[in-house]
């Protein structure tokens, strides 16, 4: 497959700066030569002293940038032909779905125009007050999150406006305040890698490499290499650590949800340092608990479980299970090149989930949480408290199951395929009911249930994407048109209650018809919610599931 591009560029740089030696064009006397050598030695000593005195801040970064562990024969996954097919064109859409897709496209245009007019360059738009907010380091998070959606929908003018802002990322990065390592990985690194895959524009890959080098300092720890919860991207980033890092708590969903992005960066640069850093803590934890298909939410730096144990498919654990499957899907026909093969672990975790974390009553199916220990070999062996609650974040699960049945049949028996698809359909019905059961037609953020009755436990709506994500995948996996109808109903609720002159806003209480707005247009609304709705009404060849896999922020990655 030839030399990796990073190696080719390194050779070019060495040739560019090669110069003829000084002594070839100016003969020197012995005295002059001695004087120059003495002066040069003193200068070298002084420079070495200054360098060593500041090594705490500069040496680690220099070493990272200069040490490239290139894997022989490890070629990039980028394929211009796959990118050219991303917007579809080979499958005809029906008229109704095309009109609905156009409506979602206009919602995206409306969202971007409000951001461009009132908050361009800021992280997120506050659409009621028509101001910007910067809770994400002032990186322009909405532009980075939205840019692949703009390209996918063919909004060329808006895409170029976002690209202009993204081109300034290296400068913004070094001025940013400390950020969540997890959020920066899935939103920013994921956004750059996906847009590179879609466009082939080296700007995004260069940004991704520069960001990846800086994110690695979150992993530069002894022991298991658990990533720091926060990382600073400016020149002092390596000094931003907690004093008592041995007692720091790490969420399963954080150290278990960086693999797609770091694997993609390693694949495209030929440099395995990113993939190895991301895989190291995950491999270690899996090695420590080889017989635990389900894992609790909190661990320390040594990989030890921090009590009290809580097992859930919701917040603090959710995307760990998602990435077990998606990293396996991402590797495609190149699974021998993966740092950590997670497919079998995902299959086992879904079996355990179906036994311990699924609640059924008559025709009603939901997810539940378990606090405390249990024996995976014994059904219904809960030794702790069962919480009959389910948050909206958990509504990614039916889509994950549907994707597994569609893309990972080699991991399952035929009976498992039937069981997992049925569970996916039942849970999708419940997630739809979260919307359909309220007076606004919008879902709350969390629900409790008794028998087959559901009650909002968190009444706010944050424009979340998980339900429409599952609707899109279930439609593509089954062809059942009810998923499109449910998605259209949800979109109309967004249009009725969330749309304002400057964009879209979340709602503080979905049970009140007045639907008071929270003055926040989350960047994931553009990155995920509108993207999945657009894909729901698109032909199946638009970002085909046979060629693309989505990270947890809906940024599509090419399957290798």
C-alpha positions in Angstrom: 0.0 0.0 0.0 3.1 2.3 0.0 4.5 4.5 2.6 2.2 6.4 4.9 1.6 10.0 4.0 3.2 11.2 7.3 6.4 9.5 6.3 6.3 11.0 2.8 5.8 14.5 4.2 8.7 14.0 6.6 11.0 13.1 3.7 9.9 16.2 1.8 10.6 18.4 4.7 14.1 17.0 5.2 14.9 17.6 1.5 13.5 21.1 1.7 15.7 22.3 4.5 18.9 20.5 3.4 21.8 23.1 2.8 25.4 22.9 1.6 27.9 22.8 4.5 29.5 26.1 5.5 33.1 24.9 5.0 32.4 24.1 1.3 32.4 27.8 0.3 34.5 29.7 2.8 38.1 28.3 3.7 39.1 29.2 7.3 42.4 29.5 9.1 43.3 27.3 12.0 42.9 30.2 14.5 39.6 31.2 13.1 38.3 27.7 13.2 39.4 27.3 16.9 37.6 30.5 17.8 34.4 29.4 16.0 34.5 26.0 17.7 35.0 27.6 21.1 32.1 30.1 20.5 29.9 27.3 19.2 30.6 25.2 22.3 29.6 28.0 24.7 26.5 28.7 22.7 25.5 25.0 22.8 26.1 24.8 26.6 23.9 27.9 27.1 21.2 26.6 24.9 21.2 23.3 26.6 20.9 24.9 30.0 17.9 27.0 28.9 16.3 23.9 27.3 16.7 21.8 30.4 15.3 24.5 32.6 12.1 24.6 30.7 11.9 20.8 29.9 8.9 20.4 32.2 6.8 22.2 29.7 8.3 21.6 26.2 10.3 18.3 26.2 7.3 15.9 26.4 5.5 17.6 23.4 8.7 17.7 21.3 9.2 14.0 22.0 5.7 13.1 21.0 5.8 15.0 17.8 9.1 13.6 16.7 8.5 10.0 17.7 6.3 8.4 15.0 5.7 4.7 15.5 4.6 4.1 11.9 3.1 0.6 11.4 4.6 -1.1 8.3 2.1 -1.6 5.5 -0.6 0.2 7.5 -2.4 2.2 4.8 -5.1 4.8 5.1 -8.8 4.0 4.9 -9.8 7.1 3.0 -11.4 6.2 -0.3 -12.4 8.9 -2.7 -15.0 6.7 -4.4 -16.8 6.0 -1.1 -16.7 9.7 -0.3 -18.3 10.5 -3.7 -21.2 8.1 -2.9 -21.8 9.6 0.6 -24.6 11.9 -0.6 -26.3 9.0 -2.5 -27.8 9.2 -5.9 -28.2 5.6 -6.9 -31.5 5.0 -5.0 -34.6 6.9 -5.8 -36.6 8.5 -2.9 -40.4 8.5 -2.7 -42.0 11.9 -3.1 -43.3 12.2 0.5 -40.0 11.3 2.1 -38.2 13.7 -0.2 -40.5 16.6 0.9 -39.9 15.7 4.5 -36.1 15.5 3.9 -36.2 18.9 2.4 -38.0 20.2 5.5 -35.3 18.9 7.7 -32.7 20.5 5.4 -34.4 23.8 5.8 -34.4 23.4 9.6 -30.6 22.9 9.4 -30.3 26.0 7.3 -32.4 28.0 9.7 -30.3 26.7 12.7 -27.0 27.6 11.0 -28.2 31.1 9.8 -29.2 31.9 13.4 -25.8 30.8 14.7 -24.0 32.7 11.9 -25.9 35.9 12.5 -25.8 36.0 16.3 -23.0 33.7 17.6 -20.6 33.0 14.7 -17.3 32.0 16.3 -18.8 31.3 19.7 -19.4 27.8 21.0 -23.2 27.8 21.0 -26.2 30.0 20.3 -28.6 31.3 22.8 -31.5 31.8 20.5 -33.9 33.6 22.7 -31.5 36.4 23.7 -29.7 36.1 20.4 -26.3 35.9 22.0 -23.5 33.4 22.1 -22.1 31.3 24.9 -18.7 29.7 25.4 -18.7 26.7 27.6 -16.4 24.8 25.3 -13.2 26.8 25.3 -14.4 29.3 22.6 -13.4 26.8 19.9 -16.5 27.5 17.8 -18.0 24.1 18.8 -21.2 24.5 16.8 -19.3 25.0 13.6 -17.1 22.0 14.2 -20.0 19.8 15.2 -22.2 21.0 12.3 -19.8 21.1 9.4 -20.2 17.5 8.2 -24.0 17.9 8.4 -23.9 21.0 6.3 -21.8 19.2 3.7 -24.0 16.1 3.7 -27.1 18.2 3.0 -25.5 20.1 0.2 -25.7 23.5 2.0 -22.5 24.7 0.2 -22.6 28.4 1.2 -23.1 27.5 4.8 -20.5 24.7 4.6 -17.9 27.2 3.4 -18.8 29.6 6.2 -18.2 26.8 8.7 -14.9 25.9 7.0 -13.6 29.4 7.2 -14.1 29.3 11.0 -12.6 25.8 11.3 -9.5 26.9 9.3 -8.7 29.1 12.3 -8.8 26.2 14.7 -5.0 25.9 15.5 -5.0 29.5 16.8 -8.2 29.0 18.8 -6.9 25.7 20.2 -3.9 27.2 21.9 -6.1 30.0 23.4 -8.8 27.6 24.7 -9.5 27.0 28.4 -9.3 23.4 29.7 -11.8 21.0 28.1 -13.4 17.7 28.8 -11.1 15.1 27.2 -14.1 13.0 26.3 -16.2 15.8 24.7 -13.2 17.2 22.9 -12.5 13.8 21.4 -16.1 12.9 20.2 -17.0 16.4 19.1 -13.9 18.0 17.8 -11.6 15.2 16.8 -14.6 13.2 15.6 -15.8 16.2 13.6 -12.5 16.7 11.9 -12.0 13.1 11.0 -15.5 12.7 9.6 -15.3 15.9 7.5 -11.9 14.7 6.2 -13.5 11.4 5.2 -16.4 13.1 3.4 -14.3 15.8 1.6 -10.7 14.6 1.4 -9.7 18.1 2.4 -6.3 17.9 4.2 -7.2 20.9 6.4 -9.3 18.6 8.6 -6.7 15.8 8.8 -4.1 18.4 9.7 -6.3 19.8 12.4 -7.1 16.3 13.7 -3.4 15.4 13.9 -2.5 18.6 15.8 -5.4 18.1 18.2 -4.6 14.4 18.6 -1.0 15.2 19.6 -2.3 17.5 22.3 -5.0 15.1 23.5 -2.4 12.4 24.1 -1.2 14.3 27.1 -4.4 13.3 28.8 -3.1 9.7 28.5 0.5 10.3 29.6 0.2 8.7 33.0 1.8 5.7 34.7 -0.1 2.5 35.2 -3.1 1.9 33.0 -3.0 5.2 31.2 -6.4 6.3 32.2 -7.1 9.6 30.5 -7.5 12.7 32.6 -11.0 14.0 32.7 -9.8 17.4 31.5 -7.0 18.6 29.2 -5.7 22.0 28.2 -4.8 22.5 24.6 -2.6 25.5 25.0 1.2 25.5 25.4 0.9 24.7 29.1 -1.4 21.7 28.7 0.8 19.1 30.2 0.9 20.8 33.6 -2.9 20.7 34.0 -3.3 17.7 36.3 -5.0 16.9 39.6 -2.5 16.7 42.5 -3.9 13.4 43.8 -4.4 11.7 40.5 -4.3 8.2 42.1 -7.7 8.9 43.6 -9.3 10.4 40.5 -12.5 8.8 39.3 -12.9 7.7 35.7 -16.2 7.1 34.0 -16.6 3.9 31.9 -18.3 6.0 29.2 -15.3 8.3 29.0 -12.3 6.0 28.8 -14.4 3.6 26.8 -15.5 6.1 24.1 -12.5 7.4 22.3 -11.5 4.4 20.2 -13.3 5.2 16.9 -11.7 8.7 16.7 -8.2 7.7 17.7 -8.3 4.5 15.6 -9.3 6.6 12.6 -6.5 9.1 13.2 -3.9 6.3 13.5 -5.3 4.7 10.3 -5.0 7.9 8.3 -1.6 9.0 9.6 0.0 5.6 9.9 1.0 6.5 13.4 -0.2 3.9 16.0 0.5 6.1 19.0 -3.1 7.4 19.0 -4.8 4.0 18.8 -2.5 2.5 21.4 -3.1 5.3 23.9 -6.9 5.0 23.5 -6.9 1.2 23.7 -4.5 0.8 26.7 -6.9 1.5 29.6 -9.7 -0.4 27.9 -7.6 -3.5 27.4 -6.4 -3.3 31.0 -9.9 -3.1 32.4 -11.1 -5.9 30.2 -8.1 -8.0 31.3 -8.9 -7.3 35.0 -12.6 -8.3 34.6 -12.6 -11.0 31.9 -15.8 -12.6 33.1 -17.8 -9.4 33.6 -19.9 -8.8 30.6 -21.4 -5.7 32.2 -19.2 -3.2 33.9 -20.1 -0.5 36.5 -19.7 3.2 35.9 -16.7 4.3 38.0 -13.1 3.2 38.2 -9.9 4.6 39.7 -6.5 5.0 37.9 -5.6 1.4 38.8 -8.7 0.0 37.1 -10.3 -0.8 40.4 -14.1 -0.4 40.7 -15.2 2.5 42.9 -18.3 1.7 44.9 -21.2 1.9 45.0 -21.5 -0.2 41.9 -24.1 0.9 39.4 -24.9 -0.9 36.2 -26.8 0.9 33.5 -27.2 1.6 29.8 -27.7 5.2 30.5 -25.4 8.1 31.5 -21.8 7.4 32.5 -21.8 4.0 30.8 -23.9 4.2 27.6 -21.3 4.9 24.8 -18.9 2.3 26.2 -21.2 -0.5 24.9 -21.8 1.5 21.7 -18.1 1.6 20.9 -17.6 -2.1 21.7 -19.7 -2.8 18.6 -18.8 0.2 16.5 -15.0 -0.3 16.8 -15.6 -3.8 15.5 -17.7 -2.5 12.6 -15.2 0.3 11.8 -12.4 -2.2 11.3 -14.3 -4.0 8.6 -12.0 -6.4 6.7 -8.9 -5.1 8.6 -9.7 -6.4 12.1 -6.2 -7.9 12.3 -4.9 -4.3 12.4 -7.0 -3.3 15.3 -5.4 -2.6 18.6 -8.3 -4.2 20.6 -10.9 -6.4 19.1 -14.2 -5.8 21.0 -16.8 -7.7 19.0 -17.2 -10.7 21.2 -17.3 -8.6 24.3 -20.2 -6.6 22.9 -22.2 -9.8 22.1 -21.7 -11.0 25.7 -22.7 -7.6 27.1 -25.9 -7.6 25.1 -26.8 -11.1 26.5 -26.2 -9.9 30.0 -28.1 -6.7 29.4 -31.1 -8.6 28.1 -31.1 -10.7 31.4 -30.4 -8.1 34.0 -31.1 -4.6 32.6 -34.4 -5.1 30.7 -37.7 -4.6 32.4 -40.8 -6.3 30.9 -44.4 -6.0 31.9 -47.1 -7.4 29.6 -46.4 -5.6 26.3 -44.2 -2.9 27.8 -40.4 -3.0 27.6 -37.9 -0.6 29.1 -34.3 -0.5 30.5 -33.6 -0.5 34.2 -30.6 0.1 36.4 -29.0 -2.2 39.0 -27.1 -1.0 42.0 -24.9 -3.6 43.7 -23.4 -6.9 42.7 -25.0 -9.9 40.9 -24.0 -13.2 39.4 -24.1 -13.1 35.6 -24.5 -16.9 35.5 -27.7 -16.8 37.5 -30.7 -15.0 36.0 -32.5 -12.6 38.4 -29.6 -12.8 40.9 -29.7 -9.1 41.8 -28.1 -8.5 45.2 -28.7 -4.8 45.0 -31.4 -2.2 44.3 -33.2 -2.2 41.0 -34.1 1.3 39.7 -37.1 1.3 37.4 -36.0 4.4 35.5 -34.7 5.1 32.0 -33.2 8.3 30.6 -33.4 9.5 27.1 -29.7 8.8 26.6 -30.5 5.1 26.8 -32.6 5.4 23.6 -29.5 4.8 21.6 -29.7 1.1 22.7 -32.3 0.0 20.2 -30.3 1.6 17.4 -27.2 -0.2 18.6 -29.0 -3.5 18.7 -30.3 -2.9 15.2 -26.9 -2.0 13.9 -25.5 -5.2 15.5 -28.1 -7.4 13.8 -27.5 -5.6 10.4 -23.7 -5.4 10.5 -22.4 -8.0 13.0 -24.2 -11.2 12.3 -21.0 -13.1 12.5 -21.0 -12.4 16.2 -24.4 -13.9 16.8 -26.4 -17.0 16.4 -29.6 -16.9 14.4 -31.7 -17.0 17.6 -29.7 -14.1 19.0 -30.4 -12.1 15.9 -34.1 -12.6 16.3 -34.0 -11.8 20.0 -31.9 -8.7 19.7 -34.0 -7.3 16.8 -37.2 -7.9 18.7 -35.7 -6.2 21.8 -34.6 -3.3 19.6 -38.1 -2.9 18.2 -39.7 -3.0 21.6 -37.4 -0.4 23.1 -37.9 1.9 20.1 -41.6 1.7 20.8 -40.9 2.9 24.4 -38.6 5.7 23.3 -41.3 6.9 20.9 -43.8 6.8 23.7 -41.6 9.2 25.7 -42.6 11.8 23.0 -46.0 10.7 22.1 -47.3 10.6 25.7 -46.7 14.3 26.5 -48.9 17.2 25.7 -46.1 18.9 23.6 -45.1 15.7 21.7 -41.6 16.2 23.1 -39.7 13.8 25.3 -38.6 14.5 28.8 -34.9 13.7 29.6 -35.7 10.9 32.0 -38.6 8.6 32.9 -39.7 6.3 35.7 -42.3 3.6 35.3 -44.7 1.5 37.3 -46.1 -1.6 35.6 -46.7 -0.2 32.1 -47.2 3.4 33.0 -44.4 5.9 32.3 -43.9 9.2 34.1 -41.4 12.0 33.4 -38.7 12.2 36.0 -36.9 14.9 34.2 -39.3 17.1 32.2 -36.8 19.2 30.2 -36.1 18.5 26.5 -32.5 19.2 25.4 -33.1 18.6 21.6 -31.4 15.2 22.1 -30.8 12.8 19.2 -30.9 9.2 20.6 -34.5 8.3 19.7 -34.3 9.6 16.1 -30.9 7.8 15.8 -32.6 4.5 16.6 -35.5 5.3 14.3 -33.1 5.8 11.4 -31.2 2.6 12.0 -34.3 0.5 12.7 -35.9 1.9 9.4 -32.8 0.9 7.5 -32.6 -2.5 9.1 -36.2 -3.4 8.8 -37.8 -1.2 6.1 -40.8 -0.6 8.4 -42.3 2.7 7.5 -43.7 3.3 10.9 -40.3 4.5 12.0 -40.4 7.3 9.4 -43.9 8.3 10.6 -42.7 8.4 14.2 -39.7 10.5 13.2 -41.9 13.0 11.3 -44.1 13.3 14.3 -41.1 14.2 16.5 -39.8 16.6 13.9 -43.1 18.4 13.8 -43.0 18.8 17.6 -39.6 20.4 17.3 -40.9 22.8 14.7 -44.0 23.7 16.8 -42.4 24.2 20.2 -38.7 24.7 19.7 -38.3 26.9 16.6 -37.7 30.6 17.1 -36.5 33.4 14.8 -32.8 32.7 15.6 -32.8 28.9 15.6 -34.1 26.2 17.9 -34.3 26.0 21.7 -34.7 23.3 24.3 -37.8 23.2 26.5 -37.9 23.4 30.3 -41.0 21.3 30.9 -42.5 19.1 28.1 -45.6 18.4 30.2 -46.8 22.0 29.9 -48.4 23.0 26.6 -46.9 26.5 26.9 -43.4 24.8 26.5 -41.2 27.5 28.1 -37.8 27.6 26.3 -34.4 27.2 27.9 -32.5 29.6 25.5 -30.0 26.9 24.5 -29.4 25.5 21.0 -27.2 22.5 21.7 -24.5 21.9 19.1 -25.6 18.2 19.0 -28.9 19.4 17.6 -27.1 20.2 14.3 -24.5 17.5 14.6 -26.9 14.6 15.5 -30.6 15.3 15.7 -31.1 17.0 12.4 -28.5 14.7 10.7 -30.3 11.5 11.8 -33.7 13.0 10.8 -32.3 13.8 7.4 -31.0 10.3 7.0 -34.3 8.8 8.2 -36.0 10.4 5.2 -33.1 9.8 2.8 -32.6 6.8 0.5 -30.5 4.1 2.0 -27.4 4.9 -0.1 -26.9 8.3 1.7 -24.2 7.5 4.2 -24.8 3.8 3.6 -24.5 1.6 6.7 -22.4 -0.7 4.6 -19.7 1.9 4.2 -20.0 4.3 7.2 -20.3 4.0 11.0 -21.2 6.9 13.2 -19.3 8.0 16.3 -21.4 8.8 19.4 -21.7 12.5 18.2 -23.1 11.3 14.8 -19.8 12.0 12.9 -19.5 9.4 10.2 -16.3 7.4 9.8 -15.4 5.2 6.8 -15.5 1.5 7.4 -12.0 0.1 6.6 
